[in-house]
Amino acid sequence: MKRLFIITWGLSSYLFSASISHDEITQMIEKIKEERKGIALGRLEGTKNPFIIKSKASKNVEKPKEKGIPQPQKVEENYTLDAILNHAAFINKKWYKKGDNVGDYQVVYIGKISVNLESDGISKTLSLPSKKKNFIKLKKGYN
């Protein structure tokens, strides 16, 4: 009991001695209340929005076409992953490493059985074909 009292008294005296005074707290509050000077809104109008807004609905919405300017249409290519070896992927009969571009996509991850491609926030996962169970069974007598 005596030990508990000594520990409690020691901790409370430490906390009270380390606390901030009332005047210091008042000064901090006054600094917070001061009006801050920022950038004029007119200067912000030409800046790019730093936030990326993603939603499932926005992918399906077509952007309005401007008159006289033909809109490019993205042609979806088929990519086939045939092999992965030494952190390289064999896609459409060519070898690629992480960071290489495959058409419009960039290779962002190469795993043991799959590769992730990414382009403009759209990601694709290519997987190795499942192992085929085509093997030859030998008849007895053939060793």
C-alpha positions in Angstrom: 0.0 0.0 0.0 2.8 2.3 0.9 4.6 1.5 -2.4 1.4 2.3 -4.4 1.0 5.7 -2.6 4.7 6.6 -3.4 4.3 5.7 -7.1 1.0 7.6 -7.4 2.4 10.7 -5.7 5.6 10.6 -7.9 3.6 10.3 -11.1 1.2 13.0 -10.2 4.0 15.4 -9.2 5.8 14.7 -12.4 2.6 15.3 -14.5 1.8 18.6 -12.7 5.4 19.9 -13.1 5.5 19.1 -16.8 2.1 20.6 -17.6 1.7 23.8 -19.6 0.7 26.9 -17.8 -2.7 28.6 -18.3 -1.0 31.6 -19.9 0.8 29.4 -22.5 -2.5 27.7 -23.4 -4.2 31.1 -23.8 -1.4 32.3 -26.1 -1.7 29.2 -28.3 -5.5 29.7 -28.6 -4.9 33.4 -29.6 -2.4 32.3 -32.4 -5.0 29.8 -33.7 -7.7 32.5 -33.8 -5.5 34.8 -36.0 -6.6 35.1 -39.6 -4.2 33.2 -41.9 -3.1 34.6 -45.2 -3.4 32.2 -48.1 -3.3 32.3 -51.8 -5.9 34.3 -53.8 -8.6 32.2 -55.4 -7.9 33.8 -58.7 -4.5 32.2 -58.8 -6.0 28.7 -58.1 -8.3 28.7 -61.1 -5.6 27.6 -63.5 -4.2 24.8 -61.4 -4.9 21.1 -61.9 -7.1 19.3 -59.4 -4.7 17.3 -57.1 -7.4 14.7 -56.2 -8.3 11.7 -58.3 -11.9 10.8 -58.2 -12.7 7.3 -59.2 -16.1 5.8 -59.5 -17.6 2.8 -61.3 -20.2 5.0 -63.0 -17.6 7.4 -64.4 -15.9 4.6 -66.5 -19.1 4.0 -68.5 -20.0 7.7 -69.1 -18.9 9.0 -72.5 -17.3 12.4 -72.6 -19.1 14.9 -74.9 -17.5 15.2 -78.3 -16.2 18.6 -79.4 -17.3 19.8 -82.9 -14.6 19.3 -85.5 -12.2 17.3 -83.4 -12.4 13.5 -83.9 -12.2 11.6 -80.6 -9.6 8.8 -80.5 -11.1 5.4 -79.8 -9.2 3.0 -77.7 -8.8 -0.4 -79.4 -8.8 -3.2 -76.8 -5.9 -5.6 -77.5 -5.8 -9.2 -76.4 -2.8 -10.1 -74.4 -1.7 -13.6 -73.8 0.7 -14.6 -71.0 2.6 -17.7 -72.0 5.5 -17.8 -69.5 7.2 -16.2 -66.5 10.9 -16.7 -66.0 13.5 -14.7 -63.9 11.1 -11.8 -63.2 10.2 -11.5 -66.9 7.0 -12.2 -68.6 6.5 -13.6 -72.1 3.4 -11.7 -73.4 2.3 -12.0 -77.0 5.6 -13.7 -78.1 7.9 -11.0 -76.5 9.7 -10.8 -73.2 8.8 -7.9 -70.8 10.1 -6.8 -67.4 8.5 -4.7 -64.7 8.2 -1.1 -66.0 8.1 -2.0 -69.7 5.2 -1.0 -71.8 3.0 -3.6 -73.5 0.9 -1.6 -75.9 -0.9 1.1 -73.9 -0.3 -0.7 -70.7 2.7 -0.8 -68.3 3.9 -3.9 -66.5 3.5 -3.1 -62.8 3.9 -6.5 -61.2 5.2 -9.9 -62.2 4.3 -12.8 -59.9 4.8 -16.5 -60.1 1.6 -17.2 -62.0 0.3 -13.8 -63.0 1.2 -10.3 -64.4 -0.5 -7.0 -63.6 -0.7 -4.4 -66.3 -2.0 -0.8 -65.7 -3.0 2.1 -68.0 -4.8 5.3 -67.0 -6.1 3.8 -63.8 -7.3 0.7 -65.5 -5.6 -2.5 -64.5 -5.5 -5.9 -66.1 -4.3 -9.2 -64.7 -2.9 -11.8 -67.0 -2.6 -15.4 -65.7 -0.7 -18.3 -67.0 -2.8 -21.0 -68.6 -3.7 -23.8 -66.3 -1.5 -26.8 -66.4 -2.7 -29.3 -69.0 -3.1 -32.9 -68.0 -2.0 -34.2 -71.3 0.6 -36.7 -70.6 1.5 -40.1 -72.1 0.9 -43.2 -70.0 3.3 -46.0 -70.7 2.1 -49.5 -70.8 3.7 -52.1 -68.6 6.9 -53.5 -70.0 8.2 -50.2 -71.2 10.8 -48.8 -68.8 
